Amino acid sequence: QVQLVESGGGLVQAGGSLRLSCAASGSTISRNDMGWYRQAPGKQRDLVAAIASGGTTNYADSVIGRFTISRDDAKNTVYLQMNSLKPEDTAVYYCWSRPLRGRSYWGQGTQVTVSS
């Protein structure tokens, strides 16, 4: 079992930055693929960024060049640095963890609101 707790969300003006953190407990995440998804009101939950256990990253087209995902396995934590934020980035951001075997895990989400 992996428990994921997100933090770092909030209200920011367009053009600003936020850094989200996802602290994992219950099990090490060093062999897990990790990622961030987001869901805006009335929309589906979409992948924002992912990082494999080996460090390979993948980003949604809309955030390339603005967001950076990273991981610190020693701290069992994953980060999402978000720069040049836009109003359309407003959503609840969820941390995701996929072990080598078994089901994926989700955090409870953190709200990010970008004002214009």
C-alpha positions as CSV (number, residue, x, y, z in Angstrom):
1,Q,0.0,0.0,0.0
2,V,1.2,3.5,-0.9
3,Q,-0.3,6.6,0.6
4,L,0.2,9.8,-1.3
5,V,-0.2,13.3,0.1
6,E,0.0,16.3,-2.2
7,S,0.9,19.8,-1.1
8,G,1.9,23.2,-2.6
9,G,-1.3,24.1,-4.4
10,G,-2.9,27.5,-4.1
11,L,-3.9,30.7,-5.8
12,V,-1.4,32.4,-8.1
13,Q,-1.6,35.1,-10.8
14,A,-1.0,34.3,-14.4
15,G,2.7,34.1,-15.1
16,G,3.5,33.0,-11.6
17,S,4.9,29.7,-10.3
18,L,4.0,27.0,-7.9
19,R,5.8,23.8,-6.8
20,L,3.7,20.8,-6.0
21,S,5.0,18.0,-3.7
22,C,3.8,14.5,-3.4
23,A,5.0,12.7,-0.3
24,A,4.6,8.9,-0.3
25,S,4.5,6.6,2.7
26,G,3.8,3.0,3.4
27,S,6.2,1.8,0.7
28,T,9.2,3.0,-1.2
29,I,8.4,4.5,-4.6
30,S,11.9,4.0,-6.0
31,R,10.7,1.4,-8.4
32,N,7.4,3.0,-9.2
33,D,6.4,5.1,-12.1
34,M,5.1,8.4,-10.7
35,G,3.1,11.2,-12.2
36,W,0.8,14.2,-11.9
37,Y,-2.7,14.3,-13.4
38,R,-5.2,17.2,-13.3
39,Q,-8.9,17.6,-13.5
40,A,-10.7,20.8,-14.2
41,P,-14.5,21.1,-13.4
42,G,-16.6,19.2,-15.9
43,K,-13.6,17.7,-17.6
44,Q,-11.8,14.3,-17.4
45,R,-8.7,13.7,-15.5
46,D,-5.7,14.1,-17.8
47,L,-2.0,13.3,-17.5
48,V,0.2,16.4,-16.9
49,A,3.6,14.8,-16.4
50,A,5.1,11.4,-15.6
51,I,8.5,10.1,-14.5
52,A,9.6,6.5,-14.7
53,S,11.7,4.8,-12.1
54,G,14.7,5.2,-14.3
55,G,14.1,9.0,-14.7
56,T,12.5,9.1,-18.1
57,T,9.9,11.9,-18.3
58,N,6.8,12.5,-20.3
59,Y,4.7,15.7,-20.5
60,A,1.4,16.8,-21.9
61,D,1.9,19.0,-24.9
62,S,0.3,22.0,-23.1
63,V,2.9,22.1,-20.4
64,I,6.1,21.4,-22.2
65,G,8.6,24.0,-21.5
66,R,6.7,25.3,-18.5
67,F,6.4,22.3,-16.1
68,T,9.1,20.0,-14.8
69,I,8.6,16.8,-12.9
70,S,11.3,15.4,-10.7
71,R,11.7,12.8,-8.0
72,D,13.8,12.3,-4.9
73,D,13.6,8.7,-4.0
74,A,15.6,9.2,-0.8
75,K,12.8,11.4,0.4
76,N,10.1,9.3,-1.2
77,T,8.8,12.4,-2.8
78,V,7.9,13.6,-6.3
79,Y,7.7,17.3,-7.4
80,L,6.0,19.3,-10.1
81,Q,7.6,22.7,-10.7
82,M,5.1,24.8,-12.6
83,N,6.2,28.1,-14.2
84,S,4.5,30.6,-16.5
85,L,1.1,29.4,-15.2
86,K,-2.0,30.2,-17.2
87,P,-5.6,30.4,-16.2
88,E,-6.2,27.2,-18.2
89,D,-3.9,25.4,-15.8
90,T,-6.5,25.8,-13.1
91,A,-7.5,22.3,-11.8
92,V,-7.2,19.8,-9.0
93,Y,-3.8,18.2,-9.3
94,Y,-3.5,14.6,-8.3
95,C,-0.4,12.6,-7.6
96,W,-0.2,9.0,-9.1
97,S,2.0,6.1,-8.4
98,R,2.2,2.8,-10.3
99,P,4.2,-0.1,-8.8
100,L,5.8,-2.8,-10.8
101,R,2.9,-5.1,-9.8
102,G,-0.6,-4.4,-8.6
103,R,-2.9,-1.4,-8.8
104,S,-2.0,2.3,-9.1
105,Y,-2.5,4.7,-6.2
106,W,-3.8,8.2,-6.1
107,G,-3.5,11.1,-3.7
108,Q,-6.4,13.2,-2.6
109,G,-5.6,16.1,-4.8
110,T,-4.5,19.7,-4.4
111,Q,-6.2,22.7,-5.9
112,V,-4.3,25.0,-8.2
113,T,-6.1,28.2,-9.2
114,V,-4.5,30.7,-11.7
115,S,-6.1,34.1,-11.9
116,S,-5.9,36.2,-15.0
